């Protein structure tokens, strides 16, 4: 394990520990059956096997003419003896015959190729001649080409997106077994916070952390149990945490995680539970707390995010979201794929934390937002993603740096 100044824990170490716990807790989630049109964003709790082949029959990939290859001769005129449409049962094709066929129509019994309409000529006598010799199998989509009967199409742990829903519809799956939704409570701490819609007094700010977290949690299929604003008073925080622990699978807090006189999360959590992790080598967002709230009945995990809005944005996407995905039962695509992109900036001084710069992709380079302060939430709206600068890394303009697009982070 890498030892860093100020007892900071590397992100990879923290992620590994959190994933192990999340995997252990995920097996406790109940399984339920939901209709396919209600399954978007849910996690498969059982392997899904196809009872049919897709497509179920050989069918035409083109508009054209079904034929037997051995019967076809260039320049010969053929009478078209019938028409095959999609949705009909396969017709019979006899030796020497030609059938008109449209895309998706079943291949006639006896036919072994489809000649594209573009490769034929129609005479005034409504006969056709074939201008390019076909080969056996031309323009035929074989039965089971996409999915074989009995094939497992989706394994346990798959998040169901639009493509997965379409795939399940193609095999006729009307219902799917999924894990129940994760129940999450969000507690935003701070005497300075005011709910949106209320007037601000001097020294107060609007609570943006709770709406931000609620929106992110809903996007990833969580059920919100409690959404509360908690003052900087340890007794009130203690009661709020204990109450949330009784009804939640996970508690997310914002603020109060550092070492100031008004930061009470760490001592309260040590009194009513335990701290697994505190202070991560991440910028912004170092004072992150990961622990649990214990009672006689339950032990509920807690992730305490920092109070600054941009720190909340970064630490949720980088640390909390992979934990939530794994806790939900998801086993694939837990970490987003980063891609190397030329830096439109430099970093000459190595740091002891992994930095997540808010950047925009412009003309093939990553351009950082002018203000990287942890309080500047507008940079998240402006940016396309994060440029990730590793511990000890220096960088010159034009050198490749790892880029995490928000589209990948937020795509599930």
C-alpha positions, -999 to 999 in steps of 0.1 A, spaced: 0 0 0 14 34 -10 21 56 20 13 93 14 19 124 35 -9 134 60 -21 97 61 -39 100 28 -52 68 12 -47 63 -26 -80 62 -45 -74 27 -59 -70 14 -23 -101 31 -11 -121 19 -42 -110 -17 -37 -120 -18 -1 -154 -1 -8 -161 -25 -37 -154 -55 -14 -179 -43 12 -205 -34 -15 -202 -69 -30 -208 -84 4 -238 -63 11 -254 -67 -24 -262 -104 -17 -286 -92 10 -308 -74 -15 -342 -90 -22 -351 -101 -57 -383 -90 -74 -400 -95 -107 -409 -64 -128 -425 -59 -161 -402 -51 -190 -415 -16 -194 -406 -9 -157 -371 -25 -159 -350 5 -172 -320 11 -150 -326 -20 -129 -300 -48 -123 -305 -84 -135 -308 -107 -105 -308 -139 -126 -293 -149 -160 -317 -143 -188 -319 -171 -213 -336 -170 -247 -364 -195 -254 -363 -187 -291 -338 -181 -319 -335 -146 -333 -344 -144 -361 -366 -174 -358 -364 -182 -395 -341 -175 -424 -352 -142 -439 -342 -118 -466 -318 -90 -459 -328 -71 -491 -357 -63 -514 -351 -85 -544 -358 -119 -558 -356 -154 -542 -340 -181 -563 -321 -213 -566 -285 -205 -575 -282 -236 -597 -312 -224 -618 -299 -189 -626 -284 -179 -659 -274 -145 -670 -297 -129 -696 -325 -154 -692 -360 -140 -687 -379 -153 -657 -415 -149 -648 -422 -139 -612 -446 -164 -598 -454 -148 -564 -445 -123 -537 -431 -129 -502 -438 -104 -475 -425 -101 -440 -448 -117 -414 -460 -144 -438 -452 -181 -435 -425 -194 -459 -437 -202 -494 -425 -231 -516 -401 -223 -545 -399 -249 -573 -371 -255 -596 -367 -227 -622 -390 -203 -604 -384 -168 -591 -403 -151 -563 -404 -114 -555 -392 -110 -518 -391 -80 -495 -367 -73 -465 -376 -94 -435 -397 -119 -454 -390 -156 -447 -369 -173 -473 -390 -196 -494 -385 -234 -490 -361 -244 -517 -345 -210 -522 -308 -205 -514 -301 -169 -523 -317 -135 -528 -307 -114 -558 -308 -77 -549 -334 -57 -569 -305 -34 -582 -290 -65 -599 -320 -73 -620 -338 -58 -650 -375 -58 -656 -389 -61 -691 -421 -48 -706 -436 -83 -703 -431 -81 -665 -404 -106 -666 -370 -101 -650 -334 -110 -660 -306 -113 -636 -275 -93 -644 -251 -106 -617 -248 -143 -608 -257 -149 -571 -239 -172 -547 -255 -195 -522 -265 -176 -491 -264 -142 -507 -285 -116 -488 -300 -143 -464 -301 -137 -427 -299 -171 -411 -321 -182 -382 -303 -177 -349 -278 -153 -365 -283 -128 -336 -294 -151 -308 -294 -189 -305 -322 -207 -287 -311 -214 -251 -284 -187 -252 -278 -166 -221 -283 -131 -235 -277 -111 -202 -258 -123 -172 -265 -116 -135 -254 -81 -126 -262 -64 -159 -277 -29 -157 -307 -27 -180 -303 2 -204 -323 9 -236 -303 -15 -257 -308 -43 -231 -346 -36 -229 -348 -39 -267 -328 -71 -266 -351 -86 -240 -381 -76 -261 -366 -94 -291 -367 -127 -273 -402 -121 -259 -393 -115 -223 -423 -98 -207 -408 -98 -172 -374 -98 -156 -359 -107 -122 -341 -77 -107 -326 -67 -74 -348 -43 -54 -339 -7 -55 -313 6 -31 -328 27 -3 -307 58 3 -310 88 27 -293 121 19 -284 144 48 -269 178 39 -252 194 70 -245 230 77 -260 260 96 -255 282 65 -278 261 43 -312 273 31 -336 253 10 -343 266 -25 -374 288 -26 -366 304 8 -351 339 12 -314 341 20 -301 360 51 -267 374 53 -241 346 55 -264 319 41 -262 299 9 -287 277 -9 -284 240 -4 -273 227 -38 -257 195 -25 -289 177 -16 -307 184 -49 -275 174 -68 -272 141 -49 -309 133 -52 -308 138 -89 -277 116 -93 -292 89 -71 -325 89 -90 -306 87 -123 -291 54 -111 -323 39 -99 -321 44 -61 -351 49 -39 -348 81 -18 -360 74 18 -350 106 36 -339 140 23 -330 162 52 -310 194 61 -292 190 94 -277 219 114 -242 218 128 -252 204 161 -238 170 171 -269 158 190 -292 166 161 -268 150 136 -266 118 158 -304 115 159 -307 121 121 -281 94 114 -297 68 137 -331 75 122 -318 72 87 -300 40 95 -332 23 104 -348 28 70 -319 30 46 -294 7 29 -270 36 26 -266 71 40 -250 99 20 -240 131 38 -224 163 26 -204 186 48 -190 183 83 -164 157 73 -133 178 79 -116 189 112 -131 223 118 -150 232 150 -183 228 132 -174 195 115 -191 169 137 -195 139 114 -163 121 123 -167 122 161 -204 114 159 -198 85 136 -171 72 160 -196 73 188 -225 55 170 -207 34 145 -172 32 130 -150 48 104 -135 26 77 -118 54 58 -110 91 63 -90 114 40 -85 102 5 -57 113 -19 -81 131 -42 -84 167 -53 -109 181 -47 -125 161 -20 -98 150 5 -120 149 36 -142 120 26 -155 97 53 -166 61 47 -180 42 77 -211 29 92 -239 37 117 -246 8 141 -276 -1 162 -289 -32 178 -310 -39 147 -289 -28 117 -254 -17 105 -258 9 78 -230 21 56 -223 58 53 -204 78 28 -197 113 40 -189 136 11 -172 170 16 -193 202 18 -181 221 -13 -204 215 -42 -176 207 -67 -160 183 -42 -194 166 -39 -196 162 -77 -161 147 -80 -162 124 -50 -197 111 -58 -187 102 -94 -153 88 -86 -159 70 -53 -195 69 -42 -210 59 -76 -189 27 -81 -199 17 -45 -235 23 -52 -234 3 -85 -218 -27 -69 -241 -25 -39 -271 -26 -63 -258 -59 -77 -242 -45 -108 -210 -65 -118 -201 -49 -151 -190 -14 -161 -184 -3 -125 -155 19 -136 -157 42 -166 -132 39 -194 -107 67 -197 -91 77 -230 -58 95 -236 -63 130 -250 -37 158 -256 -35 182 -227 -41 219 -235 -24 228 -202 7 219 -183 14 207 -147 50 213 -136 47 206 -99 39 170 -89 12 166 -62 4 140 -36 -32 137 -46 -49 125 -78 -64 156 -93 -97 157 -113 -97 188 -134 -129 199 -150 -121 202 -187 -137 207 -221 -127 190 -253 -118 217 -279 -99 211 -312 -85 178 -300 -72 191 -267 -85 193 -231 -89 228 -219 -94 233 -181 -120 255 -166 -105 288 -155 -116 283 -119 -109 248 -104 -120 258 -69 -140 232 -50 -168 256 -46 -174 263 -83 -202 240 -93 -207 259 -126 -175 242 -139 -193 209 -139 -219 223 -162 -193 239 -185 -170 208 -186 -172 176 -208 -154 155 -182 -124 151 -160 -87 152 -169 -71 128 -144 -36 138 -132 -21 110 -111 0 114 -80 35 126 -88 26 133 -125 39 163 -144 26 173 -178 35 195 -207 11 210 -233 3 184 -260 12 154 -239 -15 128 -234 -36 128 -202 -64 105 -192 -98 119 -200 -130 107 -182 -160 120 -202 -191 127 -181 -211 108 -207 -192 76 -196 -194 84 -159 -231 91 -160 -241 64 -186 -243 35 -161 
